[in-house]
Amino acid sequence: MISPSDKLKVVVEAGAAILTIDNPAANTWDLESLPALAETVTTLNEMTDVRALVITGQGDKFFSAGADLKQFASGDPEAAGAMARAFGQAFETLADYRGVSIAAINGYAMGGGLEVALACDIRIAEAQAAMALPEAKVGLLPCAGGTQRLAQLVGEGWAKRLILCGERITAERALSIGLVEEVVTEGESLAVATKLARQSVEQSPTSIAACKRLIHSARDLAIASGLAAEREEFVALFSTEDQKEGVNAFLEKRLPEWKNQ
């Protein structure tokens, strides 16, 4: 098996791996699926006959809703740190994949669900998809590259609008600001992404790897310290009252009462 977890289903066809996030009901990330993603990408890196990776979500509603917030209800900083490290290792391993990675966004991409797409090289979104980084609504922040990669893709203004204002955007808006590269009709993202992946397989794999290193080189000089600081700030929030209030208010389906402390 390529994936060590049933929450990630992997099929290889014609030089391209199709990875499906399969963690009902919202394809969330946890301490099983995140290390499994890192291990899966590492395995794919060693498979010379596999040169592209497509990531999609099981079902027709969610690409991925991000982290399961039940993991944060206790407000335990150690648990938060473990989760932040797992997110960092998984998505940074994905970002450094030697081949071409494509996110087929077939539904809601929220929080860590959008961040895994940001770690991919290319994003194809279905028309009904919606995207957001809503962590501040529950007293948290994006800890898996959201504050860093989003700003690089769409600019500081739109990154602040999504993160600081908690705005949810449509696929068409995502296309207009450069968050995704193409919008397709409902049910077509996987086919379009797979076609693009197989197109990349026709390219020289050594050239692809070299081009990715060069494209990432200037970005990586700045992003490395930012990603580490992002995880530190995330864990620091777990010493606040607002973090506990925000997560528990969400789980209890009520509005949070912020104390600014």
C-alpha positions in Angstrom: 0.0 0.0 0.0 1.2 3.5 -0.8 -0.8 5.2 1.9 -0.4 3.9 5.5 -3.9 5.2 6.4 -7.4 4.3 5.1 -8.2 8.1 5.4 -6.0 8.6 2.3 -6.8 6.5 -0.7 -4.1 6.3 -3.5 -4.4 4.9 -7.0 -1.7 5.1 -9.6 -2.6 5.3 -13.2 -0.4 6.1 -16.2 2.3 7.7 -14.2 0.0 9.8 -12.0 -1.1 9.2 -8.5 -4.6 10.1 -7.5 -4.9 10.7 -3.7 -8.4 11.0 -2.2 -8.9 12.5 1.2 -11.5 10.1 2.7 -12.3 11.0 6.3 -16.1 11.3 6.7 -18.0 13.4 7.0 -16.0 16.5 6.0 -12.6 15.0 5.0 -10.9 16.6 8.0 -7.2 16.3 8.9 -6.0 14.6 12.1 -2.9 13.0 13.7 -3.4 9.9 11.6 -4.0 11.4 8.2 -1.3 14.2 8.4 1.7 11.9 9.0 0.2 9.5 6.4 0.2 12.3 3.8 3.9 13.0 4.5 4.8 9.3 4.3 2.7 8.9 1.1 4.5 11.8 -0.7 7.8 10.5 0.5 7.0 7.1 -1.0 5.8 8.7 -4.3 9.1 10.6 -4.5 10.9 7.2 -4.5 8.6 5.8 -7.3 10.4 6.9 -10.5 7.5 5.7 -12.6 5.1 8.2 -10.8 5.7 11.8 -11.8 2.5 13.6 -10.8 0.1 13.8 -7.9 -3.6 14.8 -7.9 -5.3 15.4 -4.6 -9.1 15.5 -4.3 -11.8 14.9 -1.7 -14.2 11.9 -1.3 -17.8 12.7 -2.1 -19.4 15.7 -3.8 -19.6 18.2 -0.9 -16.1 18.6 0.7 -12.7 18.8 -0.7 -11.6 19.1 3.0 -13.0 21.1 5.9 -9.5 21.3 7.5 -8.7 20.2 11.1 -11.2 18.5 13.2 -11.9 21.2 15.9 -12.8 18.6 18.5 -9.0 18.1 18.9 -8.7 21.6 20.2 -11.6 21.8 22.5 -9.5 21.1 25.6 -7.2 24.1 24.9 -4.1 21.9 25.5 -1.0 23.7 24.1 0.9 20.4 23.8 -1.9 18.9 21.6 -1.9 22.1 19.6 1.9 21.9 19.1 1.7 18.3 18.0 -1.0 19.2 15.5 0.9 22.2 14.2 4.0 20.1 13.7 2.1 17.4 11.9 0.5 20.0 9.6 3.9 21.6 8.9 5.6 18.3 8.1 2.8 17.1 5.9 2.2 20.2 3.8 5.9 21.1 3.5 6.6 17.6 2.3 3.8 18.0 -0.2 5.1 21.4 -1.3 8.5 19.9 -1.9 7.2 16.9 -4.0 9.6 16.4 -6.9 6.8 16.0 -9.5 3.7 18.2 -10.3 1.0 18.3 -7.6 -2.5 19.4 -8.5 -5.5 20.0 -6.2 -8.9 19.1 -7.6 -11.1 21.1 -5.4 -14.5 19.4 -5.6 -16.3 21.2 -2.8 -15.7 23.2 0.4 -12.0 23.9 1.1 -11.8 25.4 4.5 -8.9 26.1 6.8 -6.4 23.2 6.5 -8.4 22.0 3.6 -7.5 25.2 1.7 -4.0 25.1 3.0 -3.3 21.6 1.5 -4.4 23.1 -1.9 -2.1 26.0 -1.3 0.8 23.6 -0.9 0.1 22.1 -4.3 1.6 23.5 -7.5 -1.8 24.0 -9.3 -5.4 24.3 -8.2 -8.5 23.3 -10.3 -11.8 24.2 -8.6 -15.3 23.2 -9.4 -17.9 26.0 -9.9 -19.8 25.2 -6.7 -16.6 25.1 -4.5 -16.2 27.6 -1.7 -12.9 28.5 0.0 -12.0 30.2 3.3 -9.5 30.5 6.1 -12.0 31.0 9.0 -9.7 30.1 11.9 -9.9 33.6 13.6 -13.7 33.0 14.0 -12.9 30.4 16.6 -9.9 32.1 18.2 -7.2 30.3 16.1 -5.1 31.1 13.1 -4.1 29.2 9.9 -1.1 27.1 11.0 -0.4 25.1 7.9 1.0 27.7 5.6 -2.1 29.9 5.1 -0.7 33.2 6.3 2.4 32.6 4.1 1.4 30.9 0.9 -1.9 32.7 0.5 -0.3 36.1 0.5 2.3 34.9 -2.1 -0.5 33.7 -4.4 -3.0 36.5 -4.1 -1.2 39.5 -2.6 -1.3 40.9 0.9 -4.7 42.7 0.5 -6.7 39.7 -0.5 -4.9 37.5 2.0 -5.8 39.9 4.8 -9.4 40.1 3.6 -9.8 36.3 3.7 -7.9 35.7 7.0 -8.7 38.9 9.0 -12.3 39.3 7.8 -13.2 35.6 7.6 -14.5 36.0 4.1 -15.6 32.9 2.2 -15.2 33.2 -1.5 -16.6 31.4 -4.6 -14.6 29.5 -7.1 -15.0 32.4 -9.6 -13.7 34.9 -7.1 -10.8 32.6 -6.4 -10.0 32.5 -10.1 -10.2 36.3 -10.4 -7.7 36.8 -7.6 -5.2 34.1 -8.7 -6.0 31.6 -5.9 -7.0 28.9 -8.4 -5.8 28.5 -12.0 -9.1 27.2 -13.5 -12.8 26.8 -12.7 -14.7 23.8 -14.2 -18.2 22.5 -14.0 -19.4 20.4 -11.0 -17.9 16.9 -11.1 -15.2 17.7 -13.6 -12.2 18.8 -11.4 -10.7 15.4 -11.0 -10.8 14.6 -14.8 -9.3 18.0 -15.7 -6.6 17.8 -13.0 -5.8 14.2 -14.1 -5.5 15.3 -17.7 -3.1 18.1 -16.7 -1.1 15.6 -14.5 -0.7 13.2 -17.4 0.3 16.1 -19.6 3.1 16.9 -17.1 4.2 13.3 -17.1 5.2 13.8 -20.8 7.8 16.3 -19.6 11.3 15.4 -18.4 11.1 14.5 -14.7 14.6 15.9 -14.1 13.6 19.1 -15.8 10.4 19.3 -13.8 12.3 18.9 -10.5 14.9 21.5 -11.4 12.2 24.0 -12.5 10.3 23.6 -9.3 13.5 24.1 -7.2 14.2 27.3 -9.1 10.6 28.6 -8.9 10.6 27.9 -5.2 14.1 29.2 -4.5 13.3 32.9 -4.0 10.1 32.1 -2.2 11.6 29.6 0.2 14.2 32.1 1.4 11.4 34.1 3.0 8.8 31.5 3.7 10.8 29.1 5.9 11.0 31.5 8.9 7.4 32.5 8.3 6.1 29.0 8.5 7.9 28.3 11.7 6.6 31.6 13.3 3.1 30.7 12.1 3.1 27.4 14.1 4.6 29.2 17.2 1.8 31.8 17.1 -0.8 29.1 16.7 0.4 27.3 19.8 0.7 30.6 21.7 -3.1 31.1 21.2 -3.7 28.1 23.4 -2.7 30.2 26.5 -5.7 32.6 25.8 -9.3 32.4 27.0 -10.5 33.4 23.6 -9.1 30.2 22.0 -11.1 28.0 24.4 -14.2 30.1 24.0 -14.0 30.2 20.2 -13.6 26.5 19.6 -16.2 25.5 22.2 -18.7 28.0 20.9 -18.3 26.5 17.4 -18.8 23.0 18.7 -21.8 24.1 20.7 -23.2 26.0 17.7 -23.4 29.4 19.5 -21.8 32.8 19.0 -18.5 33.2 20.9 -18.2 35.8 23.7 -14.7 37.3 23.1 -12.8 38.6 26.1 -9.7 39.8 24.2 -7.5 37.8 26.7 
